[in-house]
Amino acid sequence: MRILITAPYHVQGQQELQKTFGEVVYKEWKGNERAFNEQELIDLLRETKADALITEHDEVSGKVIDHFPHLKFIGVCRGTPSNVDLEAAKRYGIPVFHTPARNAQAVAELFIANVINLMRNTIPSWQWLTGENWEAGEHTSYLQFKGSELAGKTIGMVGFGAVGRRIAEMVKCFPCDIKFYDPFVEDSVEYKKTSLIDIFESSDIVSVHLPVNKETIGMIDQSLISRMKPTSIFVNTARASVVNRDDLLFAIENLRIRGAILDVFDHEPPDEKDYRLIHHPNVLATPHTAGATHEVEDHHVNILNKKLLAWYATSKISNNQQATV
């Protein structure tokens, strides 16, 4: 079997696949300076005569899959296989594997860092200091930039998957009180499962960890945001489309909440309205980099290889296998 790998994949991971599956052809998308589009991917699969594909951001459309219905599997180095036409893969019985939790540690670390930075007024105090504004008064900065501690705060998770759980594990020693809303997660001994309304009404920090689907698009709107305390912070490191941007912008610009930490936007690159959020002094914004660490690439190799080797051991590459794992 020949596997085309366009995702970042370290040499050890490639060698591990070679031992079991055969040949690996490595054409990382970064060398193209962007993900491969539909036609580029078709050309690449045809050129390499690949029997399987491991991708990250490339456009694995129905057209691509129609051209290569013989693919033994498609591996996706992402938390969700959102760049793959799953219906087309299912039509041909092609297993699709992905790597949930690959960026859980990275996102959790940035969550903690940015929440603390916002609560402690780190950025405005740095701007004040580097702007050489400390002209007189020994205690000027002490009084002007006094912030709040994370310890003792209630964090409400909207969605309690891998990222939410990792954050909960890391902040419980501050200590913080953790609540979560997730209809697909059972009650927890350590953390309180509660209603969506209670999350927004009682939390000091509301953190969104939702996938994008028909039920979640625009789910976080004025009816929920308006319930937040004026001292609370809204965090979205998941997907912008699950939040009604106009409703969040209204709350920020009218000082209905303390502020927001945003890593995702309706338009990337941002449009004018996105920039209104980004430039607001009560918003700490990052350019969709919460999951951008070098280690994330190591994590997705380990997760995907483990899945592929387990699948191989049980299926022996049966053409009739179908899975999204």
N, C-alpha and C positions, 0 to 999 in steps of 0.2 A: 504494500500500500504506500502511496505517496501522499504526504500531508503538506498542503500549502499553509504556511503560517504567515499572516500579515500583522498579527498583534506583536507587541514587544514580548520577547520570549528569550530568557537567558539560555546560555549554551548547555548547562546541566539539564534544564528542562527539555530541550530539544533532543539531547542524547538519550534521555530516559524514554522518550517516545520512539526514537529510532530502534532501541533494543526490542521493543514489543511490536511496533507497527511496520517498520521498514525504513523508508526514505523520508526525509524532511527537506522541504524547499522553503527557505526563509527570505521573505520579501516584506520587511517591516514597513508599515504605512508611513512612518515618520520620514523615511527616505524620500517619500513622495511629497512631503511637507503638508499633507492633508490626507484624510481617509480616501480610499479608492471609491470612485463612484461606480454606478451600475455597469457601464460599458467597460471601464478599466478593469473591474473585477472579472467580468466575462473573459476579456482578453487574457488576463493573467492566469485564470483557471485553465483556459484552453492551451496557452503557451506551456504551462508546467505539467499539463496532463494529470492534474491532481485528482486523487480519489476521495479526499476529505479536506476540510477547510477549518482553520482556526483564525478567527477575526477579532477585532476589537470594535472599531467604529465604522467599518466599511458598509456600503449599501448592499446588503444581501437581500435583494428584492425578489419578488415572484418571478420576474424575468430571468434573473440570474439562476434561480433554482430550476426553472423550466429548461434552461440550457444544460444543466448538469444534474439530472434526476438520479444519476448513479452514485452521487456522493454518499459515502458510508456514514459520515456524521458531520455536523457543524458545531464547532466549539466557539463560544462567545465569551471573551474576557471582559465581562461587564456584570454589574449587579443584576440587570435584567436584559434579556436578549431583544431589546427594543429595535434594533437595526436589522432584524431578520424577519422575513415574512413567514411566520410560524404556520399559517394555513397551507402555504405552498409546500413547506417541509413535511407537514403531516400528510399531504396528498401523496407524496412519494415515499412515505415511511422513513424519512431521514431523521435520526435522533438529533436533537438540539440540546447542547449542554451549555450552562453558563456558570458564573462565579459569584454567587451572592456572598456578601460579607468581605469581599476582597479589599474594600476601602473603609471598613468599619473603624479600624484603629485610627486611620488618618482623619476621617471626619470627626470622630469623637475628640481627638486632640485639638483640632481647630475650633470645635464648638467650645471647649473649655477655655482655650486661649482667648477667643474673641468675646465670649461672655464676660470674662474677667476684665479684659481691656475696656469694654464698654462700661462696665459697672465702676471701674476705677478711673475712668476718664483719661486713659493712657494716651490716646492719640491727641486730643486737644491740649493736654499738658505738654506733650512732646513738641507740638507745633508752637506753643507759647514759649517754651524754653529755647528751641532752635531759632525762633524769631527774635531772640534777645530782648524779651519783654520783661525780664526780671531786673527791673531798674532800681527798685527801692522796696524795702520792707522784707524782713527776714522770713515772715510767715505768710506772705502773699499767696504763694503757690499752695501752701498747706490748707489755707482757707478756701481758695478758689476751686481747687480740683479734688476736694475731699469726696471720696466715693463710697461704695458699699461692698461688703464682703459677699462671696458666694455662699459661704457657710450659713446654714439655717434657712436657705431659700427652698421653696417648693418648685420643682420642675415638672411640668406636664408634657408628656410625650403623646403626640397625635400620630399613631402608628408605632408599634413596638417590635420591630424586626431587629436585624443584626446590629444596625447602627444605634438605635434607641437603647438596646440592651447594653451595648458596650459603653455608651455614655453613662447609663445608670450604674454600671459596675465601677466606673472611674470616679464618679462624684459622690457616691454614698459615704465615702470616708471624709468628706469635707467637714460636717456631713450635710447632705441635702435630702429632702423628702421627695420621693419619686412617685408620681401618678402616671397612669397611661390609659389611653383609649385605643383599643384595637379589637374589633369584633372577631378576629381570627386567632386571637391569643387567649389561652385559658387564664383563669385567675392565678395570681402569683403569691407565693408565701412572702417574698421579700418586698414586692412592690404592689401598690394599690391599683386595681383595675376600676375605672370609674366611667362616667358618662362624658361625652364630648363637651357638653355645656359646663360641667363641673371643672373640666380641664381649663377652659377659658376664664371661668369666674374666679377660681381659687389659686391659680398658679402665678408665681412671680416670674417664671420664664416658661413660655409656651414654645415647644420645639416640634417642627413638622418633619415627619419621616414617612411620607406616603408615596406609593407608586402612582403612576399616571394611568387611569382607566376611565371608563364612562362614569363610574360612581364618584371618582375623586376630583375630576376637573372642575375647578371653581368651587370646590367644597368649602373652603375657608373663606367666608364672606363677611359682610357687615353684621349679619345676625350673630356671628360668633365673636368677631374682633371687637364689637361694641361692648361685649361682656367683660373684656379684660380690665384689670385694675389700672389706674393711671400711672402706677409705678412699675408696671410689668414690661417685660421685654419679649418681643416676637422674634423667633429664629426660624429661618428656612434654608436648610442645606440639602433639600431633596429635589423638588421640581417646582418651577415657578407657576406652572399651569394649574396647580391644585389650589392656588390662592387667587382671589379676585384682586387684581392689582389696584384698581381704583379705590376699593374699600380700604386696603392697607394704606395707600397713599393719603387718603382722607384722615385716617387715624393718626398718621405720622405728622402731617402738616398742621393738623389742628390740636396737636399735643394731647391726644386722647390716651396715648400710652407713652412709657418712658423712652422707648426706642425700638430699633430692629437690627438684627444681624442677618444679612442676606448674602447668599453665595450664588443664587440663580435668579434669572430675570426673564421676563416674557420674550424679550428679543436679545439675542446674543450674536453680534454686538448689540449693545443697548440702543433703544430709541430715546426720543426726548423725554417721554414720561418715565422711562426707567431711570434716566439720569436725574430726574427730580428726586427720586428715592435715593439714588447713590450719593448725591451731593448734599442731602439733608444732614445737618450736624448731629442729629440723633440716630443716624444710621451708620453702622460699620459694614461696609460692603467689600466683598472679595470677588474676583472674576471667575467664578465656577472652578475654584481650585481646592475646595475642601478635601477632595479625594486625590489630589495631585501630589503624591510622594513617590520617590524612587522605590520604596518598599512595596507599594501597591502592586507593582508589576511582578515582584517576587511572589506576592500572595496569590495573584491570579494564576500564575504558572503552577504553583503547588496545588491549588484547589482543583484546577481543570485536569491536571495530570492524574490526580487521585481518582477523579470521576471517570476519566477515560480508561484507565487501567482496570478499574473495578468493572466497568461496562464490558470491556474486552474479555475479561475472565469469565463473565456469566453468559455473554451473548455469542462469543466467537464470531463476531462481525456478521451476524445474521441480517440479511437485507430486509427482513420483515420487522425488525425492531423499530419501535417508535417511542420517543421519549422527549420530554423537555425537563431537564434536570438542573 
